[in-house]
Amino acid sequence: MKRILAGLTLASCAALMTATPAQAAPVNPVKALKKQYVAGHGVRVSETSRMTMNGKNGQTRTTNGALGFGKSGVVAADLRFRDNGGMAGGLMPTRSITVGKQTYVQGGIYSENLPEGKKWVRYADPSVIYTSQPLDVFDSKVLKALVSKAKSSKSGTYRGSLTFADVSKLYGEKIDKRLGKIKINYALDLNSKGLINSVRSEYTMDFGVLGSTTTTVSTRFTGWGAKITIKAPPSDQVADYSELGAETEVPQEIPNGSLNSLGRVEAPSAR
C-alpha cells in the first residue's frame, strides 16, 4: 500500500454535506466483502473522475474493467482508461493488466517506439494504481471508517466526511499537514447484502490567487462474485522496461493517475 497519497496537487473537495445522526449498518460490509474473496471470481468496476478549475471543466477520466480476487483481496486487474482534457493524460496508459507481481501497460507513450512486434511494456510492480478514487473500499480500515464516521445513513447510503489526514492514518502513511486539513465528502452506497454498489468522493483544493480545483470521483461496482479470468498478454508481445534503453520516452514508473489516483492492486506476497 505505497504511493497512494502521491499527486495530491492535481485534485480537490466541495461543500460539507448536511449531517443527521448515523444509524448502524444492517449488514457488516467488511465481512460481506471478505466473503467475496474467492480465487477465480471478482467484480466489475466503472469510474468517472472529473476535475474543475475555478468552476470551469478541466480533466475527465473514465475507467472500466474487472478486478480479480484472491484470498487476501484484489490480486489482479484488467482495466481500460480514457482521458479527456488536462496535461497529465498523455502520460497515462489506455489499458493495464496486473497479474501477480507484474503489470503490463499499453497505449499512448507506452506504445511508442517499442521493439518490433511488441505491444506491451512490463513492469515488476505489485502495487499498481487502478482507480482515481482516494477512498479504497477494499481496505477494511477505510471501509469501516466510511460506515462508522458517517453523519447520516438512509436506505443503505452512508454520507460523511474525512480529512486527508484521517485517510492517511488509515493507510499507515504520512501526509503534509497543509493537505491533511482538506476534507473529503463521501457517499457510500451498500446493497441489501452489505456489498458496495458505489462510492463517491468530492474535495476541493484552494491555491489562493491561482484559484481552486474540485475533484469528484464516482466509482461503481457490479457483478459481485462473477467468474473473472485475467491473463497476462502473450509473452512474445511484451517488452520489459529494462529492454527499452536509456533513450526511451516511456516513464520509468507508471504514474499515479491523471488526477489523484490513490487506489491500487497488490499482489498477495506484497502484504
Phi and psi in degrees as a GROMACS rama.xvg file:
@    title "Ramachandran Plot"
@    xaxis  label "Phi"
@    yaxis  label "Psi"
@TYPE xy
-110.167  162.545  LYS-2
68.7947  10.8652  ARG-3
-76.9547  -15.2521  ILE-4
-107.511  21.0262  LEU-5
-82.0309  152.155  ALA-6
82.2604  18.2666  GLY-7
-65.2782  -21.6426  LEU-8
-72.416  -3.96455  THR-9
-103.624  13.4593  LEU-10
-142.099  -174.101  ALA-11
-166.549  178.787  SER-12
-149.969  134.87  CYS-13
-93.1184  -154.577  ALA-14
-62.3968  150.779  ALA-15
-67.8638  145.596  LEU-16
-84.4678  147.236  MET-17
-63.9845  133.48  THR-18
-106.931  141.271  ALA-19
-134.657  160.775  THR-20
-54.7719  136.46  PRO-21
-76.0209  154.971  ALA-22
-118.938  155.751  GLN-23
-69.2966  145.915  ALA-24
-71.3228  133.391  ALA-25
-66.3072  -28.2586  PRO-26
-132.336  140.547  VAL-27
-72.6103  108.602  ASN-28
-67.362  -28.7419  PRO-29
-67.2448  -45.2878  VAL-30
-65.4745  -39.1973  LYS-31
-63.1932  -39.631  ALA-32
-67.4792  -43.8531  LEU-33
-63.4324  -28.5442  LYS-34
-67.076  -19.9414  LYS-35
-81.8965  -12.2841  GLN-36
-78.0662  79.1867  TYR-37
-125.131  126.413  VAL-38
-56.8508  137.645  ALA-39
89.7162  -2.34796  GLY-40
-124.972  171.46  HIS-41
-177.432  -149.464  GLY-42
-151.721  153.497  VAL-43
-97.3428  144.617  ARG-44
-129.1  140.786  VAL-45
-138.329  140.573  SER-46
-148.518  144.243  GLU-47
-128.227  126.292  THR-48
-118.991  123.165  SER-49
-122.158  139.432  ARG-50
-125.543  130.277  MET-51
-113.712  143.905  THR-52
-119.054  117.741  MET-53
53.3506  39.229  ASN-54
82.1176  -2.13718  GLY-55
-106.086  145.209  LYS-56
-59.6982  133.948  ASN-57
-116.233  -106.038  GLY-58
-104.862  143.115  GLN-59
-125.551  135.858  THR-60
-131.927  130.491  ARG-61
-114.84  144.978  THR-62
-131.798  133.268  THR-63
-142.246  140.647  ASN-64
162.271  -152.526  GLY-65
-135.719  148.882  ALA-66
-115.934  134.487  LEU-67
-103.548  141.864  GLY-68
-102.769  154.363  PHE-69
-127.278  -172.057  GLY-70
-63.6514  -24.9328  LYS-71
-97.8872  -6.5093  SER-72
135.8  -143.904  GLY-73
-76.6089  122.319  VAL-74
-124.3  -5.71627  VAL-75
-153.929  155.668  ALA-76
-154.757  145.543  ALA-77
-133.243  108.736  ASP-78
-133.85  147.612  LEU-79
-119.231  138.971  ARG-80
-122.293  147.791  PHE-81
-141.303  128.027  ARG-82
-113.588  142.606  ASP-83
-131.936  107.446  ASN-84
86.8273  169.108  GLY-85
85.7376  163.648  GLY-86
-93.4292  -25.2781  MET-87
-81.6455  -19.4082  ALA-88
-56.9615  -34.1717  GLY-89
-65.1501  -17.7938  GLY-90
-92.1202  -1.26632  LEU-91
-99.71  146.645  MET-92
-71.9637  162.749  PRO-93
-95.1309  -15.3113  THR-94
-151.408  144.721  ARG-95
-139.88  143.542  SER-96
-127.447  126.385  ILE-97
-116.508  125.677  THR-98
-137.804  119.538  VAL-99
58.981  -126.158  GLY-100
-95.3409  9.88884  LYS-101
-118.185  141.885  GLN-102
-126.386  135.018  THR-103
-118.233  131.633  TYR-104
-131.6  154.76  VAL-105
-151.771  166.512  GLN-106
98.9967  149.124  GLY-107
59.6751  -136.533  GLY-108
-63.9858  -20.2658  ILE-109
-78.5338  -8.74272  TYR-110
-111.177  6.61821  SER-111
-93.6048  134.089  GLU-112
55.6199  41.0613  ASN-113
-85.0995  159.5  LEU-114
-56.1015  152.953  PRO-115
-55.0421  131.535  GLU-116
86.0169  -6.79979  GLY-117
-93.1072  136.724  LYS-118
-123.858  -9.7613  LYS-119
-132.158  150.057  TRP-120
-112.412  130.578  VAL-121
-104.231  135.233  ARG-122
-121.51  137.278  TYR-123
-86.683  80.5061  ALA-124
-142.604  104.533  ASP-125
-81.8352  -0.401262  PRO-126
-123.316  85.8035  SER-127
-116.069  137.855  VAL-128
-61.8449  133.414  ILE-129
-126.426  -2.13315  TYR-130
-153.823  159.648  THR-131
-94.4852  5.70392  SER-132
-77.8636  119.417  GLN-133
-72.421  -14.6892  PRO-134
-104.642  101.374  LEU-135
-83.257  99.2336  ASP-136
-70.7423  -9.24136  VAL-137
-86.6029  -3.06168  PHE-138
-92.3664  116.793  ASP-139
-59.6379  -34.0002  SER-140
-66.7129  -39.3361  LYS-141
-67.909  -45.3429  VAL-142
-61.6351  -42.3643  LEU-143
-60.2602  -43.6421  LYS-144
-65.1043  -38.7248  ALA-145
-62.362  -32.0742  LEU-146
-82.8481  -49.6326  VAL-147
-71.5597  -28.4716  SER-148
-92.714  -1.78663  LYS-149
-62.6844  140.774  ALA-150
-90.6406  -16.0685  LYS-151
-150.977  151.684  SER-152
-147.518  129.248  SER-153
-151.344  127.534  LYS-154
54.0878  37.6257  SER-155
82.2263  6.37512  GLY-156
-108.847  122.628  THR-157
-106.177  124.901  TYR-158
-121.021  139.495  ARG-159
-176.948  -159.486  GLY-160
-149.563  146.536  SER-161
-132.024  150.526  LEU-162
-87.7905  162.957  THR-163
-62.7707  -28.3611  PHE-164
-65.6575  -40.9224  ALA-165
-60.3509  -45.9854  ASP-166
-66.2327  -40.2474  VAL-167
-63.4683  -35.0681  SER-168
-66.1332  -39.9579  LYS-169
-62.8646  -34.8958  LEU-170
-83.5541  -8.83831  TYR-171
72.8835  33.8897  GLY-172
-126.851  164.163  GLU-173
-102.143  152.401  LYS-174
-142.774  151.036  ILE-175
-57.0463  134.699  ASP-176
-58.6487  -34.6217  LYS-177
-65.8462  -38.6576  ARG-178
-75.7332  -29.3022  LEU-179
-62.072  -24.5168  GLY-180
-78.5078  -15.7093  LYS-181
-68.7666  133.98  ILE-182
-94.0903  140.517  LYS-183
-108.016  110.801  ILE-184
-81.7813  138.243  ASN-185
-138.936  159.153  TYR-186
-138.087  115.66  ALA-187
-107.89  121.305  LEU-188
-109.726  123.43  ASP-189
-112.421  147.94  LEU-190
-87.011  -176.491  ASN-191
-65.4912  -18.4011  SER-192
-92.4293  -0.350227  LYS-193
86.5458  5.58467  GLY-194
-87.0658  156.005  LEU-195
-82.4342  119.685  ILE-196
-79.9015  -45.7391  ASN-197
-162.748  160.961  SER-198
-139.192  133.374  VAL-199
-124.697  134.758  ARG-200
-130.094  153.24  SER-201
-150.591  134.584  GLU-202
-153.439  153.66  TYR-203
-124.99  137.044  THR-204
-115.857  126.346  MET-205
-102.552  120.039  ASP-206
-104.57  26.7123  PHE-207
66.4326  -126.522  GLY-208
-64.3816  -19.5372  VAL-209
-81.6189  -7.65667  LEU-210
96.1945  -165.2  GLY-211
-134.809  158.448  SER-212
-125.62  140.01  THR-213
-120.186  129.435  THR-214
-117.29  131.421  THR-215
-123.075  126.576  THR-216
-123.488  120.089  VAL-217
-114.42  117.458  SER-218
-119.106  127.617  THR-219
-118.321  144.882  ARG-220
-123.559  131.133  PHE-221
-136.573  158.734  THR-222
69.154  40.6784  GLY-223
-57.3611  133.65  TRP-224
84.6077  1.26492  GLY-225
-64.0013  151.04  ALA-226
-72.5814  121.688  LYS-227
-124.467  123.134  ILE-228
-119.536  118.076  THR-229
-119.24  119.088  ILE-230
-116.916  151.634  LYS-231
-68.8046  152.435  ALA-232
-61.6727  159.721  PRO-233
-53.3121  134.337  PRO-234
-60.0278  -30.3597  SER-235
-75.3825  -6.80833  ASP-236
-103.227  4.66775  GLN-237
-110.54  135.526  VAL-238
-119.644  129.159  ALA-239
-69.4821  147.547  ASP-240
-55.3816  -37.1337  TYR-241
-63.4679  -17.5026  SER-242
-84.8851  -10.9374  GLU-243
-81.2964  -15.987  LEU-244
88.4044  163.517  GLY-245
-68.4384  -24.0217  ALA-246
-90.1292  1.12797  GLU-247
-64.4336  147.209  THR-248
-93.0489  -4.03829  GLU-249
-67.157  130.101  VAL-250
-59.3657  146.744  PRO-251
-67.6785  -29.7576  GLN-252
-129.588  153.945  GLU-253
-74.1947  123.968  ILE-254
-58.1835  157.026  PRO-255
-80.3237  27.6487  ASN-256
106.865  157.49  GLY-257
-79.4907  -19.0055  SER-258
-115.631  -92.1301  LEU-259
-140.685  70.9735  ASN-260
-80.0665  111.717  SER-261
-110.388  -14.8968  LEU-262
-75.3798  164.355  GLY-263
-164.76  165.572  ARG-264
-113.907  134.35  VAL-265
-120.675  137.037  GLU-266
-72.041  151.23  ALA-267
-54.7235  -39.7335  PRO-268
-71.3302  -10.5945  SER-269
-83.8846  -5.61665  ALA-270
